Amino acid sequence: MAFSNNGSIGFTDEQAELLEIAQRFAREKSPVDKVRALIDDETGHDPAVWHELAELGWLAIAVPEEFGGVGLSLAEVVPVVEQMGRALMGGPFVSTTIAAQGLLQGGTEAQKAALLPDLCAGVPAAVALTESHGDWDVTRIECTATRDGDDFVLSGTKVLVSDAAAAAWLLVSVTLEGAPAVVIVPKDRLGPDALTREVVIDETRRSFKVSLDGVRVGADQVLSAAPATRTLAHIDLVSALLLAAEMCGGTASCIDYTVEYLKTRKQFGKLIGSYQAVKHPAVDALVAYEQARSHVYAAAHSFGEQGEGEIATRMAKAQAATAMSFAADRAIQFHGGFGFTYDCDAQLYRRRAFWGDSRHGDAAYQRRKLADLMF
Ligand SMILES: Cc1cc2nc3c(=O)[nH]c(=O)nc-3n(C[C@H](O)[C@H](O)[C@H](O)COP(=O)(O)OP(=O)(O)OC[C@H]3O[C@@H](n4cnc5c(N)ncnc54)[C@H](O)[C@@H]3O)c2cc1C
C-alpha cells in the first residue's frame, strides 16, 4: 500500500500483482480439506508446495539481489503472507523470511553471502528467541554462549521455536559475555535429541523445544555487523508484521466462512443472517477486519519506506489480533451447536487467532508499548 500524490491510499503495482497471484496460489494449494489433512502430517506442510513457493521467488522477495534475492522489501512480502493466512497455509515461509531479515540486519557480508542464496532457493530457516519464562521482551535471555578456545559453547533451552525441524539453520539469541548476542546454529550442530515437538493450540503449526546444551559454534557464526539488541528488536518487529498480515488474511476467510453460513442456515423460518443479533456483530467483524488491513498495509509501507515503523507495526499486530479473535469467536457462536465441534472450521480460525496473538506480544502488550511510544 502506498500514498499517492492526491493523498489516497492504494496498493503499489508490485503489491497488487503479488496479491492476485498469491491469492490464487494459496486458494489452489491450500483448500481446507488439505489444511486438515496436514494437521495429521508430522511436517505440517506439503514439500511440493514449498518448492513451488521457492520457484516463484517468494522467499527471495525481500532479499537484496547481491545475495540471490529480488531486491524488494517486506512491503511486498506482506501480500503473500496475507493470502497464505487467508488459506490457513502451514509451512516455514514466515519463519524463513524472519530468519532472512534477522541475518540481513545483523549478519556480516560473509554470513549473508553464505546463507541467503540457498535460502532464496528454498532452504528453510527459523529463529529461536522464546524461553520458558515466556517473556515477550526479546532481550531477556537466559541461554548462554561461553567462550571455549576459538569457539563458543551454548547452553539452555528455547521453546516455541516455529519450524525448527524443517529449518537448516536457526538464529538463536544468547547471552555472551554478559550481553545479548545472536548466533547462527546450523541444524547439524544440534544433538540428536535436541528437538522436542510441542503441542500448541494452532494445530497447523509445527513448534519445538530446542535444547542448546553443548552446541558448539565458531566465532564466525556470531552475528556481529550490528548490535544484537537492534537485530533482536528488528526480528521482533518483522515477526509482528508478518503475524499481523497472516491474521488479517485469516480474518477475511473466517468472515467469508461465517457469512456463507448466515446466508444458508434458517431458524424460525428465516435465514439467521437476517436477525440483528447476528448481522450486527458480523458487520462489526468486517469493520474490525478493514481497520486491521489498513494498519497492516500502513505498517508494510513503513517497513518498505523507512525500514521499520514500530508504531505502525505494533498497531497492526494489535488490531489484527483483535479482529481475528473477534471474528473467530463470533464464527463459533453463529454456527450454534455445530460451532463447538471439531468438524466446524471456526475452530481452525480461533486457534490461529490465539496463536498469532500470543506470539511476539499480544494486543494488550502491543498497546502498552504504543502508549510508551506515543505519549
Ligand atoms: C455443548 C453443547 C451441548 C448440547 N447438548 C444438547 C443436548 O443434550 N440435547 C439437545 O437436544 N441439544 C443439545 N445441544 C444443542 C443445542 O440445544 C443447540 O445447539 C442450540 O439450541 C442452538 O441451536 P443450533 O445449534 O441449531 O443453532 P442455530 O439455532 O442454528 O443458531 C445459530 C446462530 O443463530 C442465532 N440465532 C438463531 N435463531 C435466532 C433468532 N431468532 N434471533 C437471533 N439469533 C438467532 C443463534 O444465537 C446462533 O448464534 C448442545 C449444544 C452444545 C453446544
The ligand as an SDF file (V2000), in Angstrom:
LIG
                    3D

 53 58  0  0  0  0  0  0  0  0999 V2000
  -22.0510  -28.2520   24.3970 C   0  0  0  0  0  0  0  0  0  0  0  0
  -23.4100  -28.4780   23.8320 C   0  0  0  0  0  0  0  0  0  0  0  0
  -24.2150  -29.4490   24.3750 C   0  0  0  0  0  0  0  0  0  0  0  0
  -25.5100  -29.6750   23.8480 C   0  0  0  0  0  0  0  0  0  0  0  0
  -26.2810  -30.6380   24.4020 N   0  0  0  0  0  0  0  0  0  0  0  0
  -27.5260  -30.8710   23.9240 C   0  0  0  0  0  0  0  0  0  0  0  0
  -28.3870  -31.8540   24.4910 C   0  0  0  0  0  0  0  0  0  0  0  0
  -28.0200  -32.5150   25.4420 O   0  0  0  0  0  0  0  0  0  0  0  0
  -29.6250  -32.0540   23.9570 N   0  0  0  0  0  0  0  0  0  0  0  0
  -30.0640  -31.3320   22.8840 C   0  0  0  0  0  0  0  0  0  0  0  0
  -31.1720  -31.5270   22.4250 O   0  0  0  0  0  0  0  0  0  0  0  0
  -29.2690  -30.3800   22.3390 N   0  0  0  0  0  0  0  0  0  0  0  0
  -28.0290  -30.1240   22.8250 C   0  0  0  0  0  0  0  0  0  0  0  0
  -27.2250  -29.1620   22.2570 N   0  0  0  0  0  0  0  0  0  0  0  0
  -27.7490  -28.4360   21.0760 C   0  0  0  0  0  0  0  0  0  0  0  0
  -28.2670  -27.0780   21.4810 C   0  0  0  0  0  0  0  0  0  0  0  0
  -29.5260  -27.1420   22.0740 O   0  0  0  0  0  0  0  0  0  0  0  0
  -28.3280  -26.2410   20.1960 C   0  0  0  0  0  0  0  0  0  0  0  0
  -27.0140  -26.1370   19.7210 O   0  0  0  0  0  0  0  0  0  0  0  0
  -28.8610  -24.8420   20.4690 C   0  0  0  0  0  0  0  0  0  0  0  0
  -30.2290  -24.9140   20.7830 O   0  0  0  0  0  0  0  0  0  0  0  0
  -28.6780  -23.9410   19.2750 C   0  0  0  0  0  0  0  0  0  0  0  0
  -29.2680  -24.4970   18.1410 O   0  0  0  0  0  0  0  0  0  0  0  0
  -28.4640  -24.7120   16.8200 P   0  0  0  0  0  0  0  0  0  0  0  0
  -27.1840  -25.3920   17.1000 O   0  0  0  0  0  0  0  0  0  0  0  0
  -29.3890  -25.3130   15.8370 O   0  0  0  0  0  0  0  0  0  0  0  0
  -28.0850  -23.2230   16.3620 O   0  0  0  0  0  0  0  0  0  0  0  0
  -28.9790  -22.1780   15.4980 P   0  0  0  0  0  0  0  0  0  0  0  0
  -30.3260  -22.1670   16.0880 O   0  0  0  0  0  0  0  0  0  0  0  0
  -28.8340  -22.5810   14.0800 O   0  0  0  0  0  0  0  0  0  0  0  0
  -28.2370  -20.8710   15.8260 O   0  0  0  0  0  0  0  0  0  0  0  0
  -27.1290  -20.3980   15.0500 C   0  0  0  0  0  0  0  0  0  0  0  0
  -26.8830  -18.9620   15.4390 C   0  0  0  0  0  0  0  0  0  0  0  0
  -28.0080  -18.1640   15.1060 O   0  0  0  0  0  0  0  0  0  0  0  0
  -28.5020  -17.4770   16.2330 C   0  0  0  0  0  0  0  0  0  0  0  0
  -29.9810  -17.4200   16.1620 N   0  0  0  0  0  0  0  0  0  0  0  0
  -30.8170  -18.4300   15.8860 C   0  0  0  0  0  0  0  0  0  0  0  0
  -32.0830  -18.0060   15.9120 N   0  0  0  0  0  0  0  0  0  0  0  0
  -32.0550  -16.7000   16.2390 C   0  0  0  0  0  0  0  0  0  0  0  0
  -33.0500  -15.6910   16.4250 C   0  0  0  0  0  0  0  0  0  0  0  0
  -34.3390  -15.9620   16.2820 N   0  0  0  0  0  0  0  0  0  0  0  0
  -32.6360  -14.4440   16.7470 N   0  0  0  0  0  0  0  0  0  0  0  0
  -31.3230  -14.1650   16.8980 C   0  0  0  0  0  0  0  0  0  0  0  0
  -30.3490  -15.0850   16.7220 N   0  0  0  0  0  0  0  0  0  0  0  0
  -30.6950  -16.3350   16.4040 C   0  0  0  0  0  0  0  0  0  0  0  0
  -28.0020  -18.2750   17.4180 C   0  0  0  0  0  0  0  0  0  0  0  0
  -27.8830  -17.4690   18.5740 O   0  0  0  0  0  0  0  0  0  0  0  0
  -26.6490  -18.7720   16.9290 C   0  0  0  0  0  0  0  0  0  0  0  0
  -25.6850  -17.8010   17.1280 O   0  0  0  0  0  0  0  0  0  0  0  0
  -25.9730  -28.9000   22.7700 C   0  0  0  0  0  0  0  0  0  0  0  0
  -25.1450  -27.9030   22.2410 C   0  0  0  0  0  0  0  0  0  0  0  0
  -23.8860  -27.7000   22.7440 C   0  0  0  0  0  0  0  0  0  0  0  0
  -23.0020  -26.6170   22.1520 C   0  0  0  0  0  0  0  0  0  0  0  0
  1  2  1  0
  2  3  1  0
  2 52  2  0
  3  4  2  0
  4  5  1  0
  4 50  1  0
  5  6  2  0
  6  7  1  0
  6 13  1  0
  7  8  2  0
  7  9  1  0
  9 10  1  0
 10 11  2  0
 10 12  1  0
 12 13  2  0
 13 14  1  0
 14 15  1  0
 14 50  1  0
 15 16  1  0
 16 17  1  0
 16 18  1  0
 18 19  1  0
 18 20  1  0
 20 21  1  0
 20 22  1  0
 22 23  1  0
 23 24  1  0
 24 25  2  0
 24 26  1  0
 24 27  1  0
 27 28  1  0
 28 29  2  0
 28 30  1  0
 28 31  1  0
 31 32  1  0
 32 33  1  0
 33 34  1  0
 33 48  1  0
 34 35  1  0
 35 36  1  0
 35 46  1  0
 36 37  1  0
 36 45  1  0
 37 38  2  0
 38 39  1  0
 39 40  1  0
 39 45  2  0
 40 41  1  0
 40 42  2  0
 42 43  1  0
 43 44  2  0
 44 45  1  0
 46 47  1  0
 46 48  1  0
 48 49  1  0
 50 51  2  0
 51 52  1  0
 52 53  1  0
M  END
$$$$
